[in-house]
């Protein structure tokens, strides 16, 4: 009679020192059964371990037989259901964090229209002060003579003016 741990739903893994592999316990059991029924092809390292009775799967199968049920059994289906439940809980938590009620976002201070108007007046005053400073700076800048489109003409005229004033 085959054990439930021999089913494809078993994800329990065996770290085999004899073959230097980490294999599925269910696959190891099928390998032992194939050896027992003389239909094992390949798997020379497993065959050698089974012949020498050092195969850990054989020991595990005997333990399960003595216990009367599966000892080394971890269900894929159960782990999938558990993972889906964890993912759904994480998704629900993310949604809860992003969809807070508006009341939770309001600050604790009460709304005071007088204080808000006072703050707005302060900003307007600051804007007026900045505007006055800019206007004052524009007035204090000296007027520059217009720049000629003909740079050569401007240089020649400047040199001529310098010669006339020095001579």
Secondary structure, DSSP 8 states (H G I E B T S, - for coil): ---GGGSTTB--EEEETTTTEEEEHHHHHHHHHHHHTT---S-HHHHHHHHTT--HHHHHHHHHHHHTS-SS--BHHHHHHHHHHHHHHHHHHHHHHHS--HHHHS-SS---HHHHHHHHHHHHHHHHHHHHHHHHHHHHS-------S-HHHHHHHHHHHHHHHH-
